[in-house]
Amino acid sequence: MNIFFREIKANRKSLIIWCLSVVMMVFMGMVKFKSYQTSGQSINDLLGSMPSSLKAILGFGSFDMSKASGYYGMLFLYLQLMAAIHAVMLGAGILAKEERDKTTEFLMTKPVSRYTIITSKLLAAFFNVVILNIITLVSSIASMRSYSNGEAVSGDITKLMLGMFVTQVLFMSIGAGIAAINRNSKVSAYLAAAVLMITFVLARIIDVNDRLESFKYITPFKYFEAENLLLGNGFEPVFVIISIILISVMSAVTYIFYNKRDLSI
């Protein structure tokens, strides 16, 4: 437990910054929505002249942008991206930082196994992910209630946050797995970021080109999209199963490779 609390303390400032950034993004996004309403402009009319490919890239989908729920559905794409970046970098950094900071010798002299070290670090990362998700949920509901004009939004936002949470845990496990395989902390961070950006760009390309629809199974950003969760089939079992499998596999990779590798002192 000492390692767990040590990691919580070490990541405290970073978590606060991420939480404040998410709250600010939610707040500013809804203020922008309100400005359209008060100006008498119709967001749907403004988007009408926009090419469908551009709307797909920007995440507008088929939402009714004149409603707070529709506007938030578009905003969710960027909140999900922020949360995924935080998760993947946290997963990679929390394992690699001992070698980066030259504190491996100190950690390994503790009377605990590598299994305990990994478990404590992953639990600390999971705690950070949970906190960011809760802050996003609370700030979203509070902000939406101020601008929704009586529209019921709490249930939809909760559903979106559940999808985002699974995405966060998935990318956290991917980052941890990459860090366990590659002992170079800088390379691990770059690889983790590259995986995230490639899958995000692929998701946007799929939205533009229907012929690439079959590739949606390899990008987590297509698993829990706002448009599908709110207007489509909800949580599709195939994507939930794939997510569980990927999280389990990458967690196993983390334990196996970190336990076997030689650590830099």
C-alpha positions in Angstrom: 0.0 0.0 0.0 3.0 2.3 0.5 3.8 2.1 -3.2 0.2 2.8 -4.1 0.0 6.0 -1.9 3.5 7.0 -3.2 2.2 6.9 -6.8 -1.0 8.8 -5.9 1.1 11.5 -4.3 3.5 11.6 -7.3 0.7 12.0 -9.8 -1.4 14.4 -7.7 -0.4 17.6 -9.5 -0.8 16.1 -12.9 -4.3 14.8 -12.0 -5.4 18.2 -10.8 -4.2 19.8 -14.0 -6.0 17.2 -16.2 -9.2 17.6 -14.1 -9.1 21.4 -14.4 -8.5 21.1 -18.1 -11.6 18.8 -18.6 -13.8 21.1 -16.5 -12.7 24.1 -18.5 -13.3 22.3 -21.8 -16.9 21.3 -20.7 -17.7 24.7 -19.4 -16.3 26.6 -22.4 -18.0 24.2 -24.8 -21.4 24.8 -23.3 -20.8 28.5 -23.1 -20.2 28.4 -26.9 -23.5 26.5 -27.3 -25.3 29.2 -25.3 -23.8 31.9 -27.4 -25.3 30.4 -30.5 -28.7 30.3 -28.9 -28.7 33.8 -27.6 -27.5 35.2 -31.0 -30.4 33.6 -32.7 -28.1 31.6 -35.0 -29.1 28.0 -35.8 -26.2 25.7 -35.5 -27.8 23.2 -37.8 -28.1 25.9 -40.5 -24.5 26.8 -40.0 -23.5 23.2 -40.4 -25.8 22.6 -43.4 -23.3 24.1 -45.8 -20.4 22.2 -44.4 -19.2 19.2 -46.4 -20.3 15.8 -44.9 -16.7 14.6 -44.8 -15.6 17.6 -42.7 -18.6 17.1 -40.3 -17.6 13.5 -39.9 -14.0 14.4 -39.1 -15.1 17.0 -36.5 -17.4 14.5 -34.9 -20.8 16.2 -35.6 -22.4 13.0 -36.7 -26.2 13.1 -37.0 -26.8 15.0 -33.8 -29.3 17.8 -33.5 -26.9 20.5 -32.7 -29.7 22.9 -31.6 -30.2 20.7 -28.5 -27.7 20.7 -25.6 -27.5 16.9 -25.7 -26.6 16.9 -29.4 -23.9 19.6 -28.9 -22.5 17.6 -26.0 -22.5 14.5 -28.2 -20.1 16.3 -30.5 -18.0 17.7 -27.5 -17.8 14.1 -26.1 -15.4 13.1 -28.9 -12.8 15.6 -27.6 -13.4 14.8 -24.0 -12.8 11.1 -24.8 -9.6 12.0 -26.6 -8.3 14.0 -23.7 -9.2 11.2 -21.2 -7.5 8.6 -23.5 -4.3 10.7 -23.8 -4.2 11.0 -20.0 -4.8 7.3 -19.5 -2.3 6.0 -22.1 0.5 8.4 -20.9 -0.3 7.5 -17.2 -0.1 3.8 -18.0 3.2 4.1 -19.7 4.7 6.6 -17.3 3.8 5.0 -14.1 5.9 1.9 -14.9 8.7 3.5 -16.8 9.4 6.5 -14.4 11.5 4.5 -12.0 14.1 3.9 -14.6 13.7 7.4 -16.0 14.2 9.0 -12.5 16.9 6.5 -11.5 15.0 5.3 -8.5 14.8 1.6 -9.5 17.4 0.5 -7.0 15.5 2.2 -4.2 12.3 0.5 -5.2 13.7 -2.9 -5.7 15.4 -2.9 -2.2 11.9 -2.9 -0.7 10.7 -6.2 0.7 8.0 -6.6 -1.9 7.8 -8.6 -5.1 7.6 -7.2 -8.6 4.1 -8.5 -8.8 3.2 -6.3 -5.8 4.9 -3.3 -7.3 3.1 -3.7 -10.6 -0.2 -4.2 -8.9 0.2 -1.1 -6.7 1.2 1.0 -9.7 -1.7 -0.2 -11.8 -4.1 0.4 -9.0 -2.8 3.9 -8.6 -3.2 4.5 -12.3 -6.7 3.1 -12.2 -7.5 5.4 -9.3 -6.4 8.4 -11.3 -8.5 7.3 -14.3 -11.6 6.9 -12.0 -11.1 10.4 -10.5 -10.8 12.0 -13.9 -13.9 10.2 -15.2 -16.0 11.2 -12.1 -14.9 14.9 -12.4 -15.9 14.8 -16.1 -19.2 13.3 -15.2 -20.0 15.8 -12.5 -18.9 18.8 -14.4 -20.8 17.7 -17.5 -24.0 17.1 -15.6 -23.7 20.4 -13.8 -22.9 22.3 -16.9 -25.6 20.7 -19.1 -28.3 21.3 -16.5 -27.5 25.0 -16.8 -27.9 25.1 -20.5 -30.3 22.2 -21.4 -33.6 24.1 -20.9 -35.1 21.3 -19.0 -33.9 18.5 -21.3 -33.2 15.3 -19.5 -29.4 14.8 -19.8 -28.1 13.0 -16.7 -28.9 9.5 -18.1 -27.2 10.2 -21.4 -24.1 11.7 -19.9 -23.8 8.8 -17.5 -24.0 6.4 -20.4 -21.3 8.3 -22.3 -19.0 8.4 -19.2 -19.3 4.6 -18.8 -18.2 4.2 -22.4 -15.3 6.7 -21.8 -14.3 4.8 -18.7 -13.8 1.6 -20.6 -11.8 3.5 -23.2 -9.7 5.0 -20.5 -8.9 1.6 -18.9 -8.2 0.1 -22.3 -5.6 2.8 -23.2 -4.1 2.7 -19.7 -3.5 -1.0 -20.1 -2.0 -0.4 -23.6 0.4 2.2 -22.2 1.4 -0.1 -19.3 1.9 -3.0 -21.6 4.1 -1.0 -24.0 6.2 0.3 -21.0 6.6 -3.2 -19.7 7.9 -4.4 -23.0 10.2 -1.5 -23.7 12.6 -0.4 -21.0 13.3 3.0 -22.6 10.9 5.4 -20.9 11.0 8.0 -23.7 10.4 5.4 -26.4 7.6 3.9 -24.4 5.8 7.2 -24.1 6.3 7.9 -27.9 5.0 4.5 -28.8 2.0 4.8 -26.5 1.1 8.2 -27.9 1.6 6.9 -31.5 -0.8 4.0 -30.9 -3.4 6.4 -29.6 -3.1 8.9 -32.4 -3.1 6.3 -35.1 -6.3 4.7 -33.7 -7.9 8.1 -33.4 -7.1 9.2 -36.9 -8.2 5.8 -38.2 -11.6 6.3 -36.5 -12.0 9.6 -38.3 -11.0 8.1 -41.6 -13.6 5.4 -41.2 -16.3 8.0 -40.6 -15.3 9.6 -43.9 -15.0 6.4 -45.9 -17.7 3.7 -45.4 -15.7 1.2 -47.3 -13.3 1.0 -44.3 -16.1 0.1 -41.9 -14.5 -3.3 -41.2 -11.5 -1.6 -39.6 -13.7 -0.2 -36.7 -12.8 -3.3 -34.6 -9.2 -2.3 -34.3 -9.7 1.3 -33.1 -11.1 1.8 -29.5 -12.4 5.2 -30.6 -15.1 3.4 -32.5 -16.2 1.1 -29.7 -18.2 3.7 -27.6 -19.1 6.6 -29.9 -21.6 9.1 -28.6 -23.7 8.8 -31.8 -24.1 5.0 -31.3 -24.6 5.2 -27.5 -27.2 7.9 -27.7 -28.9 7.4 -31.1 -27.9 3.9 -32.1 -27.6 0.5 -30.6 -26.1 1.6 -27.3 -23.4 -0.6 -25.8 -22.7 -3.2 -28.5 -21.7 -6.6 -26.9 -19.0 -7.2 -29.5 -17.1 -4.0 -28.5 -17.5 -4.7 -24.8 -16.1 -8.1 -25.3 -13.2 -6.9 -27.4 -12.4 -4.2 -24.8 -12.4 -6.8 -22.0 -10.1 -9.1 -24.0 -7.7 -6.3 -24.9 -7.5 -5.1 -21.3 -6.9 -8.6 -20.0 -4.2 -9.3 -22.7 -2.4 -6.1 -22.1 -2.5 -6.5 -18.3 -1.1 -10.0 -18.7 1.6 -8.6 -21.0 2.5 -6.0 -18.4 3.0 -8.6 -15.6 4.8 -11.1 -17.7 7.3 -8.7 -19.4 7.9 -6.5 -16.4 8.7 -9.5 -14.2 11.2 -10.9 -16.7 13.1 -7.9 -17.9 16.3 -6.5 -16.5 15.8 -3.1 -14.9 18.2 -0.2 -15.3 19.7 0.9 -12.0 
